[in-house]
Amino acid sequence: MRILVTGGLGFIGSNFVRYMYNKLELIVVDAYRYGANINNLKGIDCEIVEGDICDYNLMKKLISVVDVVINFAAETHVDRSIAYAYPFIKSNIVGVYTILDIIANWYKDVRFVQISTDEVYGEIAHGSSKENSPLKPSSPYAASKAAADMLVIAYTRTYGVDSVIVRCSNNYGSYQLPEKFIPKTIISAIKGRNIPVYGTGNNIRSWLYVEDNCEAIKLVMERGVQGEIYNVATNDEKTNLEVVHKILAILNKDKSLIKFVEDRPGHDMRYSLDYSKICELGWQPRYDFDEGIELTVKWYVENEWWWQPLIDERMLHPTPWKLDYKRDATRNSD
């Protein structure tokens, strides 16, 4: 089996490539934008193509020689989507349309795995979202992912595309960009900087170690039913403040580093996924949060060579949704 991994130089994509390395033949395509890092695949010998998933001719050529396309390629940072949504619309919607249209018209035997997010369901005060729960996205990022999911569902029903959707909860682990919550907290603590926490820090997330997610994606790729959606999550629900306290304890840093800052607009209070459906395929998370966060902190402590060149004041900014990303987006998206 030959797999095309889009966005393979990003966080989850590169972890999936590492997880699958030496198991199956892989081709990586990535647009080399701000979320990509060639060092994420340092030491991994696979074909890497620089290109945009919106490039119809390139994607048609790449899809023609594979059995599966797994789409990790996406703009994913909620704060950036609030500041400037256009790159999210282009990559997350037009990019998915491009892949679907190629498969529908040219390569019907290719399986398509869309990597989505729990954020498409919006916040849920009680209980957990099921795969058939209504979609109520709050941010432009979540809305773009929900739109992509709807395209996948439509192309499966109308054109018979062999697709499956994976909606995962908040991932964490190695090779995650420093602007994201957990690596930002770890790096800020290591450097003795203030750790920004939105609002009161009581927003709740279900945390999923990235290797567990990679295992789930592989299982869905191999055994998922055409047209079905699979939630992937854990029961490890933590408030943001609990996560920060845990990281500070591991690093033996004082809680005085915490700085509560202005909350971002539309900040969902809680996400929770019912993931019983994927358990029926035989998946269970292997790492609880205490184990996963210990491994993650250890990795960032030991791999300053990876993250030090990436950080700047914008990466560690306390309220990144207030920043102007239009110039970078214009340069990197078109």
FENLIN-V910500 format. One record per backbone hydrogen bond with DSSP energy under -0.5 kcal/mol. CO is the residue of the C=O (numbers start at 1). NH is the residue of the N-H. If there is no record, write none. Layout:
# FENLIN-V910500
CO:NH
CO:NH
This chain:
# FENLIN-V910500
1:25
2:67
2:68
3:5
3:27
4:6
4:70
5:8
5:29
6:72
7:10
9:37
10:14
11:15
12:16
13:17
14:18
15:19
16:20
17:21
20:23
20:24
25:3
26:47
27:5
28:49
29:7
29:8
30:51
33:36
37:40
38:41
39:42
41:44
43:45
44:46
47:28
49:30
49:51
52:55
54:56
55:59
56:60
57:61
58:62
59:63
60:64
62:65
63:66
67:111
68:4
69:71
69:113
70:6
70:72
71:115
74:76
76:78
77:81
78:82
79:83
80:84
85:88
85:89
86:90
87:91
88:92
89:93
89:94
90:95
93:97
94:98
95:99
96:100
97:101
98:102
99:103
100:104
101:105
102:106
102:107
103:107
107:110
110:162
111:69
112:114
112:164
113:71
113:115
114:116
114:166
116:168
117:120
118:121
119:122
120:136
129:274
130:133
139:143
140:144
141:145
142:146
143:147
144:148
145:149
146:150
147:151
148:152
149:153
150:154
151:155
152:156
153:157
154:158
155:159
155:161
156:160
161:163
162:112
163:227
164:114
165:167
165:230
166:116
166:168
167:232
168:118
170:208
172:210
173:176
177:180
180:184
181:185
182:186
183:187
184:188
185:189
186:190
187:191
188:193
189:192
194:196
195:259
197:261
198:201
201:241
203:240
204:271
205:207
205:238
206:170
208:172
209:212
209:213
210:214
211:215
212:216
213:217
214:218
215:219
216:220
217:221
218:222
219:223
220:224
225:228
228:165
230:167
232:169
235:237
236:207
236:238
238:205
239:243
240:244
241:245
242:246
243:247
244:248
245:249
246:250
247:251
248:252
248:253
249:252
254:257
255:258
257:195
259:197
261:199
264:267
266:268
269:204
270:124
272:129
273:275
275:279
276:280
277:280
278:281
278:283
279:282
288:292
289:293
290:294
291:295
292:296
293:297
294:298
295:299
296:300
297:301
298:302
299:303
303:306
303:307
304:308
307:310
307:311
312:316
314:317
317:320
319:322
320:323
323:325
325:329
326:330
327:331
328:332
329:333
330:334
